[in-house]
Amino acid sequence: MAAGQTVTVYGAYGHTGRFVVTHLQERGFVPVLAGRDVHKLKALADEYPGLGVRAASVDDSVSLDRALDGVAAVINCAGPFATTAAPVVEAALRAGIPYVDVAAEIEANADTFAHFADRAHDTGTVIVPAMAFYGGLGDLLATAAMGDWTEADEAHIAYGLNSWEPTEGTRAAGKVSVERRGGRRVRFTNGQLEYHNDELPTLKWSFPDPMGPRAVIGEFTMADVVTIPSHLSIPEVRTYMTTEAAGGVVAPDAPTPTAVDEHGRSAQTFLVDVVVRSGDSERRAVARGQDIYAVTAPLAVEAVARILTGRTKAVGVASAGEIFDAPDFLSALSPHIIVELRP
């Protein structure tokens, strides 16, 4: 069904972009390699002979239009998304094609919802931000865990990463986010984003076996605080990160990911533990896998496949949990992620 359909990957030569290009090919799509750096694009094209190459700058709408001309969809993998998301969304709207990105930046995702919801809805265009490990996966898990609940009091997303070696893109995006917040921290409480200067607490989280209890940084806030509240009535959404992973991503001398298998994945493993609570009741969803960057590819590509085949529940700007059947989507990821629902 995907055979021959072309999908532009903007930022194709980046760490995550390469995983997306490969996975698109595995699914039968034809990737179009796009990005801002002509030399990196040409080098990537040597690794993927036969694929089209289209250089495009976010400050040049004509080049962006060329990059999206005649394709079925676009996946934006180029951060910082504070810089790239809006111009590429605009180009997708002009082209009348679906837009998916892998943004983990809280403010960039919030901007996409705020600035493009009306136009995307009016034109029937599908825009799915944060379709990645952070933002998309947590939202799918929380939505699946909710089941028949229409609201909950709180949602907690605990990230059990054994390590986190950040890419250059992660570092750049983090720097932009810190600058946009004026050095403040952010959390989602009382139904809204709140900026603060409080120190982040170190807590103990009881992950499912075999991980068990681990020290985590409380309010280590990720994109889930934008995606989950965008469609679920939950006034308190908190995210947590294991201390070893939190320390790694902020360490100035942390190495970049190193491939350890034929798929290019690093040795990093993850366990995402999502708990939603309503009164005295609690529901849980757990996901396990390897390499947060690599697993973003099947998330983004599965999203595109479902959008192009009409397996969606909404139009306009929508998060993963709102636009897709969450349990079915998670089931489709089974080769890459092991998911367990614990109602």
Disulfide bonds with the S-S distance in Angstrom:
none
